[in-house]
Amino acid sequence: MDMSLASLLYPLIKPLLFRMDAEAAHELTTRMMRVTHSLGILGREAVVDGPPVSVMGLNFPNRLGLAAGMDKSAAAVDAWSKLGFGIVEVGTLTPRPQPGNPKPRLFRLPEHRGLINRMGFNNPGIHKAVERLRNRRAKSVVGVNIGKNFDTPNEKAVEDYLFCLRATYDVADYVAVNISSPNTKGLRDLQSENAIRSLLIAVRSEQGTLKEKTGRMVPIVVKIAPDLTCEGISDLVRVFNEVGVDGVIATNTTIDHSGVHPHRFANEIGGLSGEPVRTRSNEVLAVFRAGLRPEIPLIGVGGIVSGADAAEKRRLGADLVQIYSGLVFRGPSLIAEATQMLLDSQGI
Ligand SMILES: Cc1cc2nc3c(=O)[nH]c(=O)nc-3n(C[C@H](O)[C@H](O)[C@H](O)COP(=O)(O)O)c2cc1C
């Protein structure tokens, strides 16, 4: 397979990055990407784009996305797009800027190809991101993932989501409502039947108003946790089918660390991602596919570390897929591998 410069370099610099603190390595990589992109030397991965894929009324250059959390502040959207992602989801963004949890808050578990994070929505605030997105040139579809500030009580959470939806409506291609991060106290309680129903009714109604005002329909998707009970999943499926939603992202990170014991970081508080979450994410994806109205698309995320994993999500019913942890362990060559496998499995 044709290899880009980034794919060739990553195996060389990975040992150095892995010797650094995980968050510092992340910041350094992002900076390198921005610099190489602005110098025009960030090569495109050997991504083979097939015909554009139409989902939620949007045209995607391919089915592979960068999951939320990698570019929380929309700092390098054009560079991510250049690497070959058909979708770049930025955020999570909150109404006001916030620093997130104290460091260290990101841990690598290379033996499991997993990460544990308790970042806590560190972000520069929705307005800063919107400003940056106005200047983007990316041909990727850009999703804006929104959440609530850590100090906003759940009773007022709806206001935070509406604030972010209004702020971002004219620059986002789609908006992802994140109610599934384990690192903001009480956030996942918004997945309970009554809470999600009122939240969804409110954002759908605002979406209608904004559509009238702007003449643009921006799809709204909801991102869910893998740690839902069977009953919790049935409740969500019922609400999504009744109130209507433009798509569902399954899944966020898991608080179940049983698969990584006795790793020295296994007891770190936070969400576990990468290979250890794959089986559960896939189960949740399949159950949602079985229960959701067929016209509601699914975005599959959690544990993709190979092209075959991406194709597996597709087989289980995902219209689009996203990656985060796999990129840390495999580097940018995973982008070309996954887009190719997704293309090959197009008909499935
Ligand atoms: C360090 C880190 C930060 C994350 N931040 C966010 C976030 O801000 N919002 C969000 O919706 N998901 C966030 N995620 C979750 C990912 O988007 C994804 O759902 C999860 O990691 C599973 O995918 P993966 O196994 O490919 O990493 C984060 C994940 C990691 C590892």
Ligand as a Chemical Component Dictionary entry (heavy atoms), coordinates in Angstrom:
data_LIG
# 
_chem_comp.id                   LIG 
_chem_comp.type                 NON-POLYMER 
_chem_comp.pdbx_formal_charge   0 
_chem_comp.three_letter_code    LIG 
# 
loop_
_chem_comp_atom.comp_id 
_chem_comp_atom.atom_id 
_chem_comp_atom.alt_atom_id 
_chem_comp_atom.type_symbol 
_chem_comp_atom.charge 
_chem_comp_atom.model_Cartn_x 
_chem_comp_atom.model_Cartn_y 
_chem_comp_atom.model_Cartn_z 
_chem_comp_atom.pdbx_ordinal 
LIG C1  C1  C 0 -8.667  11.198 25.645 1  
LIG C2  C2  C 0 -10.080 11.045 25.176 2  
LIG C3  C3  C 0 -10.932 12.140 25.206 3  
LIG C4  C4  C 0 -12.254 12.005 24.774 4  
LIG N1  N1  N 0 -13.061 13.100 24.787 5  
LIG C5  C5  C 0 -14.332 12.992 24.327 6  
LIG C6  C6  C 0 -15.179 14.128 24.295 7  
LIG O1  O1  O 0 -14.787 15.237 24.650 8  
LIG N2  N2  N 0 -16.447 13.960 23.851 9  
LIG C7  C7  C 0 -16.923 12.748 23.421 10 
LIG O2  O2  O 0 -18.075 12.656 23.002 11 
LIG N3  N3  N 0 -16.134 11.654 23.414 12 
LIG C8  C8  C 0 -14.852 11.749 23.862 13 
LIG N4  N4  N 0 -14.046 10.643 23.854 14 
LIG C9  C9  C 0 -14.616 9.342  23.437 15 
LIG C10 C10 C 0 -14.292 9.006  21.985 16 
LIG O3  O3  O 0 -14.879 9.935  21.114 17 
LIG C11 C11 C 0 -14.805 7.587  21.629 18 
LIG O4  O4  O 0 -16.215 7.571  21.753 19 
LIG C12 C12 C 0 -14.223 6.513  22.534 20 
LIG O5  O5  O 0 -12.868 6.773  22.816 21 
LIG C13 C13 C 0 -14.316 5.118  21.893 22 
LIG O6  O6  O 0 -13.608 5.082  20.675 23 
LIG P1  P1  P 0 -12.118 4.479  20.526 24 
LIG O7  O7  O 0 -12.131 3.123  21.159 25 
LIG O8  O8  O 0 -11.859 4.459  19.053 26 
LIG O9  O9  O 0 -11.219 5.408  21.258 27 
LIG C14 C14 C 0 -12.727 10.751 24.296 28 
LIG C15 C15 C 0 -11.846 9.656  24.260 29 
LIG C16 C16 C 0 -10.543 9.778  24.684 30 
LIG C17 C17 C 0 -9.636  8.590  24.638 31 
# 
loop_
_chem_comp_bond.comp_id 
_chem_comp_bond.atom_id_1 
_chem_comp_bond.atom_id_2 
_chem_comp_bond.value_order 
_chem_comp_bond.pdbx_ordinal 
LIG C1  C2  SING 1  
LIG C2  C3  SING 2  
LIG C2  C16 DOUB 3  
LIG C3  C4  DOUB 4  
LIG C4  N1  SING 5  
LIG C4  C14 SING 6  
LIG N1  C5  DOUB 7  
LIG C5  C6  SING 8  
LIG C5  C8  SING 9  
LIG C6  O1  DOUB 10 
LIG C6  N2  SING 11 
LIG N2  C7  SING 12 
LIG C7  O2  DOUB 13 
LIG C7  N3  SING 14 
LIG N3  C8  DOUB 15 
LIG C8  N4  SING 16 
LIG N4  C9  SING 17 
LIG N4  C14 SING 18 
LIG C9  C10 SING 19 
LIG C10 O3  SING 20 
LIG C10 C11 SING 21 
LIG C11 O4  SING 22 
LIG C11 C12 SING 23 
LIG C12 O5  SING 24 
LIG C12 C13 SING 25 
LIG C13 O6  SING 26 
LIG O6  P1  SING 27 
LIG P1  O7  DOUB 28 
LIG P1  O8  SING 29 
LIG P1  O9  SING 30 
LIG C14 C15 DOUB 31 
LIG C15 C16 SING 32 
LIG C16 C17 SING 33 
# 
